[in-house]
Amino acid sequence: MDEIVESGWREFVTQEFGTLTATDERDIAEMVVDEPNRHLWRVVDAAYDRLTCTECGNRLSRGPAGCTGCDLANGFRYVAIEIDRPGVPPGNEHALRVNISVVRRPSGISWREVLGRRLFLPYLLDGYLPTTRQAQAARALLNVGGTAEDLAEYLNLAWGGDRTQLAD
């Protein structure tokens, strides 16, 4: 999961700046987070990983819920640019981004929500985008006490082994 973010960072840095030192990367990360709306979300997330929150000492945006600096950075991450990958349905990149941000910063999120988003990640990476009905059914399964195995079974049965489309 972190590799998704890191590969976006490496591509950006190489394309825009070439080879850099760690100090150069930190300077660029500061520039990126000053204008997150001008950069792809993977670049913004990776930039946050290179900076430290002055309040909690964690990587910026990944500290505990209630940390003012991390809460603010976590909110600003959503102004970054999203571009769907070729061959995926519109909205897949947004779903991927949200699921990754929840899994990377689970503080203040229910364990069921984190579990559901973590289990959906492989499907999103394969280019699948659940319908609202499918996402609600998966969440309902977890809310009534379903386990990770129950959700995995639902996803596999709903897909019928064909990752091109889930059945409603």
MARSE-163529 format. One line per field, with one value per atom (N, C-alpha, C): atom name; residue number from 1; y negated, z negated, x negated. Coordinates in nm, 3 decimals. Example, Ala and Ser with C-alpha at 12.3 -4.5 7.8 and 13.67 -1.06 7.14 Angstrom:
atom <- N, CA, C, N, CA, C
nr <- 1, 1, 1, 2, 2, 2
v <- 0.569, 0.450, 0.330, 0.225, 0.106, -0.003
w <- -0.780, -0.780, -0.780, -0.708, -0.714, -0.787
u <- -1.319, -1.230, -1.320, -1.285, -1.367, -1.290
REM end
This chain:
atom <- N, CA, C, N, CA, C, N, CA, C, N, CA, C, N, CA, C, N, CA, C, N, CA, C, N, CA, C, N, CA, C, N, CA, C, N, CA, C, N, CA, C, N, CA, C, N, CA, C, N, CA, C, N, CA, C, N, CA, C, N, CA, C, N, CA, C, N, CA, C, N, CA, C, N, CA, C, N, CA, C, N, CA, C, N, CA, C, N, CA, C, N, CA, C, N, CA, C, N, CA, C, N, CA, C, N, CA, C, N, CA, C, N, CA, C, N, CA, C, N, CA, C, N, CA, C, N, CA, C, N, CA, C, N, CA, C, N, CA, C, N, CA, C, N, CA, C, N, CA, C, N, CA, C, N, CA, C, N, CA, C, N, CA, C, N, CA, C, N, CA, C, N, CA, C, N, CA, C, N, CA, C, N, CA, C, N, CA, C, N, CA, C, N, CA, C, N, CA, C, N, CA, C, N, CA, C, N, CA, C, N, CA, C, N, CA, C, N, CA, C, N, CA, C, N, CA, C, N, CA, C, N, CA, C, N, CA, C, N, CA, C, N, CA, C, N, CA, C, N, CA, C, N, CA, C, N, CA, C, N, CA, C, N, CA, C, N, CA, C, N, CA, C, N, CA, C, N, CA, C, N, CA, C, N, CA, C, N, CA, C, N, CA, C, N, CA, C, N, CA, C, N, CA, C, N, CA, C, N, CA, C, N, CA, C, N, CA, C, N, CA, C, N, CA, C, N, CA, C, N, CA, C, N, CA, C, N, CA, C, N, CA, C, N, CA, C, N, CA, C, N, CA, C, N, CA, C, N, CA, C, N, CA, C, N, CA, C, N, CA, C, N, CA, C, N, CA, C, N, CA, C, N, CA, C, N, CA, C, N, CA, C, N, CA, C, N, CA, C, N, CA, C, N, CA, C, N, CA, C, N, CA, C, N, CA, C, N, CA, C, N, CA, C, N, CA, C, N, CA, C, N, CA, C, N, CA, C, N, CA, C, N, CA, C, N, CA, C, N, CA, C, N, CA, C, N, CA, C, N, CA, C, N, CA, C, N, CA, C, N, CA, C, N, CA, C, N, CA, C, N, CA, C, N, CA, C, N, CA, C, N, CA, C, N, CA, C, N, CA, C, N, CA, C, N, CA, C, N, CA, C, N, CA, C, N, CA, C, N, CA, C, N, CA, C, N, CA, C, N, CA, C, N, CA, C, N, CA, C, N, CA, C, N, CA, C, N, CA, C, N, CA, C, N, CA, C, N, CA, C, N, CA, C, N, CA, C, N, CA, C, N, CA, C, N, CA, C, N, CA, C, N, CA, C, N, CA, C
nr <- 1, 1, 1, 2, 2, 2, 3, 3, 3, 4, 4, 4, 5, 5, 5, 6, 6, 6, 7, 7, 7, 8, 8, 8, 9, 9, 9, 10, 10, 10, 11, 11, 11, 12, 12, 12, 13, 13, 13, 14, 14, 14, 15, 15, 15, 16, 16, 16, 17, 17, 17, 18, 18, 18, 19, 19, 19, 20, 20, 20, 21, 21, 21, 22, 22, 22, 23, 23, 23, 24, 24, 24, 25, 25, 25, 26, 26, 26, 27, 27, 27, 28, 28, 28, 29, 29, 29, 30, 30, 30, 31, 31, 31, 32, 32, 32, 33, 33, 33, 34, 34, 34, 35, 35, 35, 36, 36, 36, 37, 37, 37, 38, 38, 38, 39, 39, 39, 40, 40, 40, 41, 41, 41, 42, 42, 42, 43, 43, 43, 44, 44, 44, 45, 45, 45, 46, 46, 46, 47, 47, 47, 48, 48, 48, 49, 49, 49, 50, 50, 50, 51, 51, 51, 52, 52, 52, 53, 53, 53, 54, 54, 54, 55, 55, 55, 56, 56, 56, 57, 57, 57, 58, 58, 58, 59, 59, 59, 60, 60, 60, 61, 61, 61, 62, 62, 62, 63, 63, 63, 64, 64, 64, 65, 65, 65, 66, 66, 66, 67, 67, 67, 68, 68, 68, 69, 69, 69, 70, 70, 70, 71, 71, 71, 72, 72, 72, 73, 73, 73, 74, 74, 74, 75, 75, 75, 76, 76, 76, 77, 77, 77, 78, 78, 78, 79, 79, 79, 80, 80, 80, 81, 81, 81, 82, 82, 82, 83, 83, 83, 84, 84, 84, 85, 85, 85, 86, 86, 86, 87, 87, 87, 88, 88, 88, 89, 89, 89, 90, 90, 90, 91, 91, 91, 92, 92, 92, 93, 93, 93, 94, 94, 94, 95, 95, 95, 96, 96, 96, 97, 97, 97, 98, 98, 98, 99, 99, 99, 100, 100, 100, 101, 101, 101, 102, 102, 102, 103, 103, 103, 104, 104, 104, 105, 105, 105, 106, 106, 106, 107, 107, 107, 108, 108, 108, 109, 109, 109, 110, 110, 110, 111, 111, 111, 112, 112, 112, 113, 113, 113, 114, 114, 114, 115, 115, 115, 116, 116, 116, 117, 117, 117, 118, 118, 118, 119, 119, 119, 120, 120, 120, 121, 121, 121, 122, 122, 122, 123, 123, 123, 124, 124, 124, 125, 125, 125, 126, 126, 126, 127, 127, 127, 128, 128, 128, 129, 129, 129, 130, 130, 130, 131, 131, 131, 132, 132, 132, 133, 133, 133, 134, 134, 134, 135, 135, 135, 136, 136, 136, 137, 137, 137, 138, 138, 138, 139, 139, 139, 140, 140, 140, 141, 141, 141, 142, 142, 142, 143, 143, 143, 144, 144, 144, 145, 145, 145, 146, 146, 146, 147, 147, 147, 148, 148, 148, 149, 149, 149, 150, 150, 150, 151, 151, 151, 152, 152, 152, 153, 153, 153, 154, 154, 154, 155, 155, 155, 156, 156, 156, 157, 157, 157, 158, 158, 158, 159, 159, 159, 160, 160, 160, 161, 161, 161, 162, 162, 162, 163, 163, 163, 164, 164, 164, 165, 165, 165, 166, 166, 166, 167, 167, 167, 168, 168, 168
v <- 0.118, 0.000, -0.125, -0.128, -0.243, -0.255, -0.142, -0.146, -0.221, -0.217, -0.292, -0.441, -0.488, -0.628, -0.658, -0.571, -0.594, -0.594, -0.507, -0.504, -0.635, -0.692, -0.822, -0.932, -0.925, -1.024, -1.012, -0.889, -0.868, -0.918, -0.888, -0.933, -1.086, -1.150, -1.297, -1.357, -1.310, -1.366, -1.346, -1.228, -1.200, -1.289, -1.299, -1.377, -1.527, -1.577, -1.722, -1.767, -1.680, -1.725, -1.636, -1.515, -1.424, -1.359, -1.332, -1.268, -1.372, -1.334, -1.427, -1.365, -1.452, -1.408, -1.407, -1.350, -1.348, -1.490, -1.580, -1.720, -1.784, -1.757, -1.809, -1.757, -1.629, -1.570, -1.637, -1.666, -1.733, -1.872, -1.945, -2.078, -2.069, -1.970, -1.951, -1.910, -1.824, -1.783, -1.904, -1.995, -2.117, -2.200, -2.208, -2.282, -2.218, -2.087, -2.014, -2.035, -2.022, -2.035, -2.179, -2.275, -2.414, -2.439, -2.355, -2.368, -2.229, -2.160, -2.024, -2.018, -2.124, -2.125, -2.128, -2.140, -2.144, -2.012, -1.912, -1.787, -1.667, -1.556, -1.431, -1.384, -1.316, -1.274, -1.184, -1.101, -1.011, -1.091, -1.198, -1.286, -1.359, -1.407, -1.477, -1.383, -1.264, -1.168, -1.135, -1.116, -1.085, -1.204, -1.325, -1.443, -1.449, -1.422, -1.419, -1.317, -1.204, -1.100, -1.148, -1.248, -1.299, -1.413, -1.451, -1.561, -1.510, -1.575, -1.536, -1.638, -1.591, -1.680, -1.739, -1.870, -1.936, -1.914, -1.873, -1.852, -1.712, -1.609, -1.472, -1.394, -1.442, -1.377, -1.263, -1.230, -1.128, -1.188, -1.101, -1.153, -1.241, -1.354, -1.451, -1.387, -1.406, -1.355, -1.215, -1.149, -1.010, -0.994, -1.105, -1.098, -1.064, -1.061, -1.022, -1.124, -1.076, -1.167, -1.265, -1.390, -1.493, -1.573, -1.523, -1.601, -1.708, -1.833, -1.942, -1.944, -1.931, -1.934, -1.821, -1.701, -1.585, -1.589, -1.634, -1.645, -1.744, -1.856, -1.958, -1.904, -1.842, -1.785, -1.675, -1.592, -1.485, -1.542, -1.653, -1.717, -1.777, -1.841, -1.905, -1.804, -1.680, -1.580, -1.563, -1.591, -1.568, -1.678, -1.783, -1.881, -1.847, -1.744, -1.702, -1.647, -1.639, -1.598, -1.446, -1.402, -1.260, -1.240, -1.148, -1.111, -0.959, -0.913, -0.769, -0.707, -0.590, -0.514, -0.467, -0.445, -0.393, -0.258, -0.240, -0.110, -0.086, -0.186, -0.167, -0.257, -0.220, -0.304, -0.439, -0.542, -0.673, -0.662, -0.719, -0.714, -0.610, -0.520, -0.417, -0.481, -0.581, -0.644, -0.711, -0.772, -0.834, -0.728, -0.618, -0.510, -0.453, -0.436, -0.386, -0.482, -0.609, -0.712, -0.713, -0.710, -0.714, -0.589, -0.473, -0.349, -0.349, -0.394, -0.399, -0.498, -0.614, -0.712, -0.661, -0.587, -0.531, -0.423, -0.336, -0.227, -0.282, -0.388, -0.445, -0.529, -0.578, -0.655, -0.607, -0.494, -0.436, -0.500, -0.591, -0.653, -0.724, -0.693, -0.756, -0.692, -0.584, -0.513, -0.377, -0.333, -0.204, -0.092, 0.011, 0.123, 0.189, 0.186, 0.246, 0.167, 0.035, -0.049, -0.025, -0.020, 0.003, 0.141, 0.241, 0.377, 0.380, 0.322, 0.321, 0.253, 0.139, 0.065, 0.142, 0.208, 0.288, 0.406, 0.469, 0.584, 0.543, 0.421, 0.373, 0.331, 0.302, 0.251, 0.338, 0.469, 0.548, 0.537, 0.529, 0.516, 0.380, 0.276, 0.142, 0.135, 0.197, 0.198, 0.272, 0.371, 0.444, 0.365, 0.249, 0.165, 0.175, 0.249, 0.264, 0.142, 0.104, -0.001, 0.051, 0.069, 0.123, 0.021, 0.074, -0.013, -0.057, -0.156, -0.199, -0.082, -0.009, 0.106, 0.211, 0.241, 0.340, 0.292, 0.166, 0.111, 0.112, 0.077, 0.078, 0.219, 0.316, 0.455, 0.504, 0.469, 0.510, 0.447, 0.319, 0.251, 0.311, 0.340, 0.399, 0.534, 0.611, 0.740, 0.723, 0.626, 0.601, 0.544, 0.457, 0.394, 0.493, 0.604, 0.704, 0.809, 0.785, 0.876, 0.968, 0.945, 1.026, 1.012, 1.115, 1.117, 1.083, 1.073, 1.051, 1.165, 1.287, 1.402, 1.392, 1.344, 1.327, 1.225, 1.114, 1.012, 1.062, 1.130, 1.185, 1.284, 1.366, 1.461, 1.387, 1.283, 1.203, 1.145, 1.087, 1.026, 1.130, 1.244, 1.349, 1.411, 1.434, 1.489, 1.388, 1.262, 1.159, 1.143, 1.163, 1.149, 1.276, 1.387, 1.514, 1.550, 1.503, 1.532, 1.444, 1.361, 1.272, 1.131, 1.081, 0.949, 0.836, 0.861, 0.753, 0.691, 0.764, 0.710, 0.788, 0.716, 0.783, 0.789, 0.895, 0.907, 0.832, 0.769, 0.698, 0.794
w <- 0.000, 0.000, 0.000, -0.083, -0.082, 0.051, 0.117, 0.247, 0.352, 0.343, 0.437, 0.426, 0.303, 0.278, 0.317, 0.277, 0.304, 0.454, 0.529, 0.674, 0.738, 0.691, 0.741, 0.710, 0.590, 0.549, 0.635, 0.652, 0.731, 0.874, 0.932, 1.069, 1.077, 0.981, 0.977, 0.960, 0.862, 0.834, 0.952, 1.008, 1.121, 1.241, 1.268, 1.383, 1.364, 1.244, 1.221, 1.177, 1.106, 1.043, 1.067, 1.113, 1.129, 0.997, 0.977, 0.855, 0.744, 0.623, 0.510, 0.386, 0.295, 0.162, 0.072, -0.046, -0.141, -0.180, -0.191, -0.223, -0.111, 0.014, 0.128, 0.126, 0.096, 0.093, -0.014, -0.129, -0.234, -0.188, -0.122, -0.071, 0.032, 0.119, 0.220, 0.153, 0.052, -0.022, -0.084, -0.141, -0.199, -0.092, 0.026, 0.136, 0.179, 0.188, 0.230, 0.132, 0.002, -0.095, -0.111, -0.066, -0.065, 0.044, 0.148, 0.257, 0.300, 0.211, 0.244, 0.364, 0.391, 0.502, 0.640, 0.642, 0.767, 0.798, 0.713, 0.726, 0.717, 0.777, 0.767, 0.621, 0.585, 0.445, 0.396, 0.481, 0.438, 0.403, 0.476, 0.449, 0.316, 0.293, 0.168, 0.049, 0.060, -0.051, -0.081, 0.024, 0.005, -0.054, -0.017, -0.074, -0.224, -0.265, -0.408, -0.482, -0.417, -0.480, -0.507, -0.436, -0.451, -0.552, -0.609, -0.705, -0.841, -0.946, -1.082, -1.142, -1.206, -1.273, -1.397, -1.409, -1.524, -1.652, -1.640, -1.758, -1.817, -1.733, -1.786, -1.753, -1.660, -1.626, -1.525, -1.482, -1.378, -1.240, -1.140, -1.004, -0.988, -0.925, -0.911, -0.843, -0.901, -0.858, -0.909, -0.973, -1.016, -1.168, -1.239, -1.384, -1.434, -1.564, -1.621, -1.592, -1.584, -1.570, -1.687, -1.659, -1.763, -1.760, -1.691, -1.673, -1.569, -1.609, -1.522, -1.390, -1.397, -1.276, -1.181, -1.234, -1.151, -1.098, -1.181, -1.135, -1.019, -1.031, -0.926, -0.798, -0.811, -0.694, -0.631, -0.712, -0.661, -0.579, -0.622, -0.547, -0.417, -0.421, -0.300, -0.194, -0.233, -0.133, -0.028, -0.064, 0.029, 0.133, 0.131, 0.239, 0.351, 0.331, 0.433, 0.555, 0.664, 0.792, 0.799, 0.850, 0.875, 1.024, 1.082, 1.222, 1.226, 1.275, 1.284, 1.378, 1.339, 1.423, 1.548, 1.656, 1.778, 1.751, 1.807, 1.798, 1.671, 1.583, 1.462, 1.470, 1.401, 1.406, 1.337, 1.383, 1.319, 1.169, 1.088, 0.944, 0.875, 0.952, 0.892, 0.817, 0.876, 0.811, 0.681, 0.678, 0.554, 0.447, 0.485, 0.389, 0.338, 0.428, 0.389, 0.291, 0.323, 0.237, 0.097, 0.089, -0.041, -0.122, -0.058, -0.129, -0.180, -0.099, -0.141, -0.256, -0.248, -0.356, -0.488, -0.484, -0.606, -0.664, -0.578, -0.625, -0.678, -0.617, -0.661, -0.788, -0.816, -0.939, -1.002, -1.068, -1.123, -1.253, -1.309, -1.436, -1.424, -1.516, -1.519, -1.424, -1.358, -1.264, -1.328, -1.314, -1.374, -1.309, -1.387, -1.333, -1.217, -1.222, -1.113, -0.982, -0.994, -0.877, -0.819, -0.904, -0.858, -0.792, -0.855, -0.800, -0.661, -0.649, -0.521, -0.412, -0.445, -0.346, -0.309, -0.406, -0.379, -0.286, -0.310, -0.227, -0.086, -0.070, 0.063, 0.147, 0.084, 0.159, 0.278, 0.263, 0.380, 0.498, 0.467, 0.573, 0.642, 0.563, 0.621, 0.706, 0.658, 0.735, 0.868, 0.869, 0.993, 1.086, 1.040, 1.126, 1.101, 1.000, 0.966, 0.886, 0.906, 0.826, 0.783, 0.652, 0.609, 0.634, 0.658, 0.663, 0.520, 0.506, 0.372, 0.298, 0.367, 0.306, 0.256, 0.335, 0.296, 0.175, 0.176, 0.063, -0.063, -0.051, -0.167, -0.219, -0.130, -0.172, -0.247, -0.197, -0.264, -0.402, -0.411, -0.541, -0.637, -0.588, -0.673, -0.727, -0.644, -0.687, -0.806, -0.798, -0.908, -1.031, -1.008, -1.119, -1.202, -1.142, -1.218, -1.279, -1.276, -1.341, -1.247, -1.118, -1.022, -1.041, -1.004, -1.019, -0.887, -0.891, -0.769, -0.671, -0.722, -0.636, -0.571, -0.648, -0.593, -0.478, -0.499, -0.395, -0.273, -0.296, -0.184, -0.105, -0.175, -0.108, -0.027, -0.087, -0.014, 0.114, 0.102, 0.220, 0.326, 0.285, 0.381, 0.443, 0.364, 0.417, 0.508, 0.465, 0.546, 0.679, 0.679, 0.802, 0.884, 0.820, 0.891, 0.958, 0.899, 0.955, 1.072, 1.119, 1.232, 1.179, 1.181, 1.125, 1.220, 1.321, 1.409, 1.364, 1.284, 1.244, 1.123, 1.024, 0.912, 0.940, 0.896, 0.909, 0.795, 0.824, 0.718, 0.635
u <- -0.083, 0.000, -0.087, -0.189, -0.279, -0.352, -0.374, -0.443, -0.362, -0.231, -0.146, -0.178, -0.190, -0.221, -0.366, -0.457, -0.599, -0.631, -0.566, -0.593, -0.548, -0.437, -0.393, -0.493, -0.552, -0.653, -0.778, -0.827, -0.949, -0.932, -0.817, -0.791, -0.790, -0.724, -0.717, -0.856, -0.931, -1.063, -1.157, -1.159, -1.247, -1.212, -1.084, -1.039, -1.066, -1.044, -1.056, -1.195, -1.269, -1.393, -1.514, -1.495, -1.608, -1.645, -1.772, -1.821, -1.834, -1.790, -1.790, -1.851, -1.892, -1.933, -1.810, -1.822, -1.712, -1.670, -1.766, -1.736, -1.657, -1.697, -1.623, -1.479, -1.463, -1.329, -1.242, -1.300, -1.224, -1.180, -1.269, -1.234, -1.121, -1.130, -1.026, -0.895, -0.903, -0.783, -0.715, -0.793, -0.735, -0.666, -0.727, -0.667, -0.535, -0.534, -0.414, -0.300, -0.326, -0.216, -0.170, -0.251, -0.206, -0.101, -0.102, -0.006, 0.045, 0.115, 0.157, 0.252, 0.323, 0.418, 0.350, 0.218, 0.143, 0.073, 0.095, 0.021, 0.115, 0.071, 0.147, 0.151, 0.258, 0.276, 0.163, 0.110, 0.002, -0.123, -0.147, -0.261, -0.240, -0.120, -0.088, -0.102, -0.046, -0.057, -0.203, -0.282, -0.425, -0.499, -0.461, -0.523, -0.496, -0.372, -0.340, -0.426, -0.453, -0.536, -0.678, -0.723, -0.860, -0.871, -0.758, -0.755, -0.707, -0.749, -0.712, -0.617, -0.514, -0.419, -0.487, -0.482, -0.545, -0.466, -0.340, -0.257, -0.273, -0.266, -0.267, -0.394, -0.475, -0.601, -0.589, -0.467, -0.448, -0.469, -0.466, -0.468, -0.345, -0.362, -0.253, -0.133, -0.018, 0.113, 0.142, 0.045, 0.067, 0.071, 0.072, 0.078, 0.218, 0.236, 0.365, 0.474, 0.598, 0.712, 0.709, 0.733, 0.727, 0.599, 0.497, 0.374, 0.407, 0.401, 0.443, 0.365, 0.234, 0.152, 0.184, 0.199, 0.229, 0.372, 0.466, 0.605, 0.614, 0.545, 0.546, 0.483, 0.366, 0.298, 0.384, 0.445, 0.531, 0.646, 0.701, 0.809, 0.759, 0.643, 0.589, 0.549, 0.522, 0.483, 0.592, 0.716, 0.827, 0.846, 0.764, 0.771, 0.673, 0.593, 0.497, 0.573, 0.503, 0.561, 0.575, 0.689, 0.714, 0.735, 0.664, 0.685, 0.699, 0.814, 0.836, 0.734, 0.687, 0.594, 0.667, 0.593, 0.657, 0.722, 0.842, 0.909, 0.987, 0.999, 1.079, 1.202, 1.309, 1.430, 1.405, 1.473, 1.461, 1.492, 1.407, 1.425, 1.339, 1.278, 1.193, 1.076, 1.013, 0.896, 0.937, 1.055, 1.101, 1.124, 1.188, 1.212, 1.079, 0.984, 0.852, 0.786, 0.792, 0.731, 0.792, 0.923, 0.991, 0.958, 0.962, 0.932, 0.788, 0.696, 0.556, 0.538, 0.603, 0.586, 0.642, 0.752, 0.809, 0.717, 0.668, 0.582, 0.448, 0.397, 0.270, 0.285, 0.406, 0.431, 0.562, 0.559, 0.681, 0.729, 0.651, 0.688, 0.823, 0.912, 1.043, 1.143, 1.104, 1.192, 1.223, 1.348, 1.384, 1.303, 1.276, 1.199, 1.272, 1.407, 1.484, 1.464, 1.463, 1.440, 1.301, 1.202, 1.064, 1.055, 1.115, 1.113, 1.177, 1.295, 1.364, 1.283, 1.226, 1.146, 1.019, 0.960, 0.840, 0.873, 0.986, 1.023, 1.065, 1.115, 1.153, 1.032, 0.920, 0.804, 0.760, 0.746, 0.703, 0.800, 0.929, 1.029, 1.017, 0.998, 0.981, 0.855, 0.749, 0.624, 0.641, 0.729, 0.757, 0.850, 0.897, 0.980, 1.129, 1.168, 1.309, 1.357, 1.481, 1.544, 1.681, 1.701, 1.831, 1.942, 2.061, 2.177, 2.207, 2.291, 2.332, 2.396, 2.479, 2.548, 2.448, 2.347, 2.247, 2.167, 2.127, 2.050, 2.135, 2.263, 2.352, 2.373, 2.384, 2.402, 2.279, 2.161, 2.038, 2.029, 2.061, 2.057, 2.160, 2.279, 2.383, 2.338, 2.270, 2.218, 2.123, 2.036, 1.943, 2.014, 2.113, 2.184, 2.266, 2.307, 2.383, 2.292, 2.162, 2.069, 1.995, 2.008, 1.935, 1.785, 1.714, 1.568, 1.501, 1.369, 1.291, 1.317, 1.327, 1.353, 1.491, 1.590, 1.725, 1.723, 1.653, 1.648, 1.571, 1.461, 1.385, 1.471, 1.547, 1.635, 1.741, 1.801, 1.900, 1.840, 1.723, 1.660, 1.628, 1.575, 1.542, 1.668, 1.772, 1.896, 1.964, 1.967, 2.032, 1.963, 1.832, 1.756, 1.761, 1.790, 1.797, 1.666, 1.554, 1.424, 1.387, 1.481, 1.456, 1.439, 1.318, 1.291, 1.326, 1.404, 1.445, 1.576, 1.653, 1.782, 1.834, 1.884, 1.949, 2.099, 2.160, 2.306, 2.372, 2.482, 2.558, 2.638
REM end
